[in-house]
Amino acid sequence: MGISAISAIELFRMIRASKVNAENVDRLKFYMNAFRVFPFSKSAARALAMKATCVIDSTAEFKRVPGLLLSNWRKAR
């Protein structure tokens, strides 16, 4: 299981803006060890090219992409 480098960057960006920055950064680093971070490239940036599932919070815009596997992380809870 993995996430894109862009997603990892976004997670760290949000954490750095939080009130408990140092503690949250340490937690995120711990949890990120469980994931492979896919490098940023044209093919890795697109789940379709990797035949991977695109995990997002709103699938509406992406449902029209043929062959793209989607998972809504908000509904997976």
DSSP file (Angstrom, degrees, kcal/mol; ACC not computed):
  #  RESIDUE AA STRUCTURE BP1 BP2  ACC     N-H-->O    O-->H-N    N-H-->O    O-->H-N    TCO  KAPPA ALPHA  PHI   PSI    X-CA   Y-CA   Z-CA
    1    1 A M              0   0    0      0, 0.0    35,-2.0     0, 0.0     2,-0.3   0.000 360.0 360.0 360.0 144.9    0.0    0.0    0.0
    2    2 A G  E     -a   36   0A   0     33,-0.2     2,-0.3    35,-0.0    35,-0.2  -0.957 360.0-135.6-157.8 175.2    1.3    3.5   -0.7
    3    3 A I  E     -a   37   0A   0     33,-2.2    35,-3.0    -2,-0.3     2,-0.1  -0.922  34.8 -96.8-134.6 161.2    0.5    7.1   -1.4
    4    4 A S  E  >  -a   38   0A   0     -2,-0.3     4,-2.1    33,-0.2     5,-0.2  -0.388  30.8-116.6 -76.1 157.3    1.9    9.6   -3.9
    5    5 A A  H  > S+     0   0    0     33,-1.8     4,-2.4     1,-0.2     5,-0.2   0.853 117.4  58.0 -59.7 -34.2    4.6   12.0   -3.0
    6    6 A I  H  > S+     0   0    0      2,-0.2     4,-2.3     1,-0.2    -1,-0.2   0.918 105.5  48.4 -63.6 -43.4    2.1   14.8   -3.5
    7    7 A S  H  > S+     0   0    0      2,-0.2     4,-2.3     1,-0.2    -2,-0.2   0.903 110.8  51.2 -63.1 -40.8   -0.2   13.4   -0.9
    8    8 A A  H  X S+     0   0    0     -4,-2.1     4,-2.2     2,-0.2    -2,-0.2   0.916 109.6  50.0 -62.5 -43.1    2.7   13.0    1.5
    9    9 A I  H  X S+     0   0    0     -4,-2.4     4,-2.5     1,-0.2    -1,-0.2   0.919 109.8  51.1 -61.1 -44.1    3.7   16.6    1.0
   10   10 A E  H  X S+     0   0    0     -4,-2.3     4,-2.4     2,-0.2    -1,-0.2   0.898 108.6  51.8 -61.6 -41.1    0.1   17.8    1.6
   11   11 A L  H  X S+     0   0    0     -4,-2.3     4,-2.3     1,-0.2    -1,-0.2   0.939 112.5  44.5 -61.2 -47.0   -0.1   15.8    4.9
   12   12 A F  H  X S+     0   0    0     -4,-2.2     4,-2.5     1,-0.2    -1,-0.2   0.871 111.1  54.7 -66.4 -35.8    3.1   17.4    6.2
   13   13 A R  H  X S+     0   0    0     -4,-2.5     4,-1.0    -5,-0.2    -1,-0.2   0.925 110.6  45.5 -62.4 -44.2    2.0   20.8    5.0
   14   14 A M  H  < S+     0   0    0     -4,-2.4     3,-0.4     1,-0.2     4,-0.4   0.899 112.8  50.8 -65.7 -40.6   -1.2   20.5    7.0
   15   15 A I  H >< S+     0   0    0     -4,-2.3     3,-1.8     1,-0.2    -2,-0.2   0.913 105.3  55.6 -64.0 -42.8    0.6   19.2   10.0
   16   16 A R  H 3< S+     0   0    0     -4,-2.5    -1,-0.2     1,-0.3    -2,-0.2   0.777 105.9  53.2 -62.9 -24.7    3.1   22.1   10.0
   17   17 A A  T 3< S+     0   0    0     -4,-1.0    -1,-0.3    -3,-0.4    -2,-0.2   0.525  91.6 102.5 -85.3  -6.0    0.1   24.5   10.1
   18   18 A S  S X  S-     0   0    0     -3,-1.8     3,-0.6    -4,-0.4    -3,-0.0  -0.283  81.3-118.9 -78.2 164.3   -1.4   22.8   13.2
   19   19 A K  T 3  S+     0   0    0      1,-0.3     2,-0.4     2,-0.1     3,-0.2   0.802 112.5  46.9 -72.7 -29.9   -1.1   24.1   16.7
   20   20 A V  T 3> S+     0   0    0      1,-0.2     4,-2.5    -5,-0.1    -1,-0.3  -0.439  75.4 158.5-108.8  57.0    0.8   21.1   18.0
   21   21 A N  H <>  +     0   0    0     -3,-0.6     4,-2.7    -2,-0.4     5,-0.2   0.883  64.6  44.9 -50.0 -59.8    3.3   21.0   15.2
   22   22 A A  H  > S+     0   0    0      1,-0.2     4,-2.0     2,-0.2    -1,-0.2   0.900 116.1  46.2 -60.2 -44.5    6.2   19.0   16.6
   23   23 A E  H  > S+     0   0    0      1,-0.2     4,-1.9     2,-0.2    -1,-0.2   0.912 115.1  47.0 -64.5 -42.6    4.1   16.3   18.2
   24   24 A N  H  X S+     0   0    0     -4,-2.5     4,-2.7     2,-0.2    -2,-0.2   0.861 109.0  53.9 -70.0 -35.5    2.0   15.9   15.1
   25   25 A V  H  X S+     0   0    0     -4,-2.7     4,-2.6    -5,-0.2    -1,-0.2   0.924 108.9  49.6 -63.2 -43.4    5.0   15.8   12.8
   26   26 A D  H  X S+     0   0    0     -4,-2.0     4,-2.0    -5,-0.2    -2,-0.2   0.910 111.9  48.3 -61.4 -42.2    6.5   13.0   14.9
   27   27 A R  H  X S+     0   0    0     -4,-1.9     4,-2.5     2,-0.2     5,-0.2   0.926 111.5  49.4 -63.6 -44.9    3.1   11.1   14.7
   28   28 A L  H  X S+     0   0    0     -4,-2.7     4,-2.6     1,-0.2    -2,-0.2   0.916 109.2  51.9 -63.0 -42.3    2.9   11.5   11.0
   29   29 A K  H  X S+     0   0    0     -4,-2.6     4,-0.9     1,-0.2    -1,-0.2   0.908 109.8  51.0 -58.5 -41.7    6.5   10.3   10.4
   30   30 A F  H >< S+     0   0    0     -4,-2.0     3,-0.8     1,-0.2     4,-0.2   0.944 114.3  41.8 -60.9 -49.6    5.6    7.2   12.5
   31   31 A Y  H >< S+     0   0    0     -4,-2.5     3,-1.6     1,-0.2    -2,-0.2   0.820 105.8  63.7 -70.4 -30.6    2.5    6.4   10.5
   32   32 A M  H >< S+     0   0    0     -4,-2.6     3,-1.7     1,-0.3    -1,-0.2   0.738  87.0  73.2 -66.7 -21.0    4.2    7.2    7.1
   33   33 A N  T << S+     0   0    0     -4,-0.9    -1,-0.3    -3,-0.8    -2,-0.2   0.717  89.5  60.8 -63.8 -19.1    6.6    4.3    7.8
   34   34 A A  T <  S+     0   0    0     -3,-1.6     2,-0.4    -4,-0.2    -1,-0.3   0.575 101.1  66.5 -82.6  -9.6    3.7    1.9    7.0
   35   35 A F  S <  S-     0   0    0     -3,-1.7     2,-0.5    -4,-0.2   -33,-0.2  -0.855  75.7-130.9-117.9 147.1    3.3    3.3    3.5
   36   36 A R  E     -a    2   0A   0    -35,-2.0   -33,-2.2    -2,-0.4     2,-0.7  -0.809  25.7-140.9 -85.7 132.8    5.4    3.3    0.4
   37   37 A V  E     -a    3   0A   0     -2,-0.5   -33,-0.2   -35,-0.2   -32,-0.1  -0.874  13.3-141.6 -99.3 114.9    5.6    6.8   -1.0
   38   38 A F  E     -a    4   0A   0    -35,-3.0   -33,-1.8    -2,-0.7   -32,-0.2  -0.574  24.3-113.0 -76.9 133.7    5.5    6.7   -4.8
   39   39 A P        -     0   0    0      0, 0.0     2,-0.6     0, 0.0    -1,-0.1  -0.191  32.6 -99.2 -65.3 157.8    7.8    9.2   -6.5
   40   40 A F        +     0   0    0    -36,-0.1     2,-0.3     4,-0.1     3,-0.1  -0.690  66.5 127.3 -81.5 119.2    6.4   12.2   -8.4
   41   41 A S  S  > S-     0   0    0     -2,-0.6     4,-2.2     1,-0.1     5,-0.2  -0.939  72.3 -91.6-156.7 171.8    6.4   11.6  -12.1
   42   42 A K  T  4 S+     0   0    0     -2,-0.3     4,-0.4     1,-0.2     7,-0.1   0.923 126.0  38.5 -58.8 -44.8    3.9   11.8  -14.9
   43   43 A S  T >4 S+     0   0    0      1,-0.2     3,-0.9     2,-0.2     7,-0.3   0.881 116.3  50.3 -76.3 -36.3    2.8    8.1  -14.5
   44   44 A A  T 34 S+     0   0    0      1,-0.2    -1,-0.2     5,-0.1    -2,-0.2   0.784 102.2  62.7 -71.6 -25.7    3.0    8.0  -10.7
   45   45 A A  T 3< S+     0   0    0     -4,-2.2     2,-0.6     1,-0.1    -1,-0.2   0.669  99.5  63.3 -71.7 -15.7    0.9   11.1  -10.4
   46   46 A R    <>  -     0   0    0     -3,-0.9     4,-1.1    -4,-0.4     3,-0.4  -0.939  65.9-159.9-117.4 117.6   -2.0    9.3  -12.0
   47   47 A A  H  >>S+     0   0    0     -2,-0.6     5,-2.7     1,-0.2     4,-0.6   0.833  93.6  62.1 -60.4 -32.1   -3.5    6.3  -10.3
   48   48 A L  H >45S+     0   0    0      1,-0.2     3,-1.0     2,-0.2    -1,-0.2   0.911 101.2  50.1 -61.7 -43.2   -4.9    5.2  -13.6
   49   49 A A  H 345S+     0   0    0     -3,-0.4    -1,-0.2     1,-0.3    -2,-0.2   0.798 114.8  44.8 -65.8 -28.0   -1.4    4.8  -15.2
   50   50 A M  H 3<5S-     0   0    0     -4,-1.1    -1,-0.3    -7,-0.3    -2,-0.2   0.437 107.7-125.0 -93.9  -1.0   -0.4    2.7  -12.2
   51   51 A K  T <<5 +     0   0    0     -3,-1.0     2,-0.2    -4,-0.6    -3,-0.2   0.887  67.5 137.4  54.8  40.2   -3.6    0.7  -12.2
   52   52 A A      < -     0   0    0     -5,-2.7    17,-0.6    -6,-0.1     2,-0.5  -0.639  62.0 -96.8-109.9 168.1   -4.0    1.8   -8.5
   53   53 A T  E     -b   69   0B   0     -2,-0.2     2,-0.7    15,-0.1    17,-0.2  -0.742  29.9-136.9 -87.4 131.3   -7.0    2.9   -6.6
   54   54 A C  E     -b   70   0B   0     15,-3.4    17,-2.1    -2,-0.5     2,-0.7  -0.804  18.0-157.7 -87.7 115.0   -7.4    6.7   -6.3
   55   55 A V  E     +b   71   0B   0     -2,-0.7     2,-0.3    15,-0.2    17,-0.2  -0.857  30.6 143.4-100.9 113.1   -8.3    7.4   -2.7
   56   56 A I  E     -b   72   0B   0     15,-2.0    17,-1.5    -2,-0.7    18,-0.4  -0.847  56.2-119.3-140.6 173.1  -10.1   10.8   -2.3
   57   57 A D  S    S+     0   0    0     -2,-0.3     2,-0.4     1,-0.2    15,-0.1   0.630 102.2  40.7 -94.5 -13.5  -12.9   12.4   -0.4
   58   58 A S        +     0   0    0     13,-0.1     3,-0.3     1,-0.1     4,-0.3  -0.904  56.6 175.9-137.6 107.7  -15.1   13.2   -3.3
   59   59 A T    >>  +     0   0    0     -2,-0.4     4,-1.3     1,-0.2     3,-0.7   0.574  58.0  95.0 -87.5  -9.2  -15.4   10.7   -6.1
   60   60 A A  G >4 S+     0   0    0      1,-0.3     3,-0.5     2,-0.2     4,-0.4   0.880  85.9  45.4 -52.9 -48.4  -18.0   12.6   -8.2
   61   61 A E  G 34 S+     0   0    0     -3,-0.3     3,-0.4     1,-0.2    -1,-0.3   0.792 116.3  46.1 -67.0 -28.1  -15.6   14.3  -10.5
   62   62 A F  G X4 S+     0   0    0     -3,-0.7     3,-1.9    -4,-0.3    -1,-0.2   0.568  85.6  87.0 -96.0 -10.0  -13.6   11.2  -11.1
   63   63 A K  T << S+     0   0    0     -4,-1.3    -1,-0.2    -3,-0.5    -2,-0.1   0.767  83.3  62.2 -61.1 -24.9  -16.4    8.7  -11.8
   64   64 A R  T 3  S+     0   0    0     -3,-0.4    -1,-0.3    -4,-0.4    -2,-0.1   0.517  78.1  99.5 -81.5  -3.6  -16.4    9.6  -15.5
   65   65 A V  S X  S-     0   0    0     -3,-1.9     3,-1.6     3,-0.1     2,-0.1  -0.753  79.0-127.1 -85.8 111.0  -12.8    8.4  -16.0
   66   66 A P  T 3  S+     0   0    0      0, 0.0     3,-0.1     0, 0.0    -2,-0.1  -0.329  86.8   7.3 -61.2 131.9  -13.0    5.0  -17.6
   67   67 A G  T 3  S+     0   0    0      1,-0.2     2,-0.5    -2,-0.1    -2,-0.0   0.364  90.2 134.9  83.2  -5.1  -11.1    2.3  -15.7
   68   68 A L    <   -     0   0    0     -3,-1.6     2,-0.4    -6,-0.2    -1,-0.2  -0.676  48.6-142.1 -83.0 123.1  -10.1    4.4  -12.7
   69   69 A L  E     -b   53   0B   0    -17,-0.6   -15,-3.4    -2,-0.5     2,-0.3  -0.705  22.6-165.9 -84.9 131.6  -10.6    2.7   -9.4
   70   70 A L  E     -b   54   0B   0     -2,-0.4     2,-0.3   -17,-0.2   -15,-0.2  -0.896  17.2-178.1-122.9 148.1  -11.9    5.0   -6.7
   71   71 A S  E     -b   55   0B   0    -17,-2.1   -15,-2.0    -2,-0.3     2,-0.8  -0.963  20.7-142.6-143.0 126.8  -12.2    4.8   -2.9
   72   72 A N  E >>  -b   56   0B   0     -2,-0.3     4,-1.0   -17,-0.2     3,-0.6  -0.800   8.7-160.6 -90.0 111.9  -13.8    7.5   -0.7
   73   73 A W  T 34 S+     0   0    0    -17,-1.5     4,-0.3    -2,-0.8    -1,-0.2   0.747  88.5  58.3 -67.3 -23.4  -11.7    7.6    2.4
   74   74 A R  T 34 S+     0   0    0    -18,-0.4     3,-0.5     1,-0.2    -1,-0.2   0.852 109.6  43.1 -73.1 -33.7  -14.5    9.4    4.3
   75   75 A K  T <4 S+     0   0    0     -3,-0.6    -2,-0.2     1,-0.2    -1,-0.2   0.612  99.5  73.2 -86.3 -12.4  -17.0    6.5    3.7
   76   76 A A     <        0   0    0     -4,-1.0    -1,-0.2     1,-0.2    -2,-0.2   0.621 360.0 360.0 -76.9 -12.4  -14.4    3.8    4.4
   77   77 A R              0   0    0     -3,-0.5    -1,-0.2    -4,-0.3    -2,-0.1   0.492 360.0 360.0 -69.5 360.0  -14.6    4.5    8.2
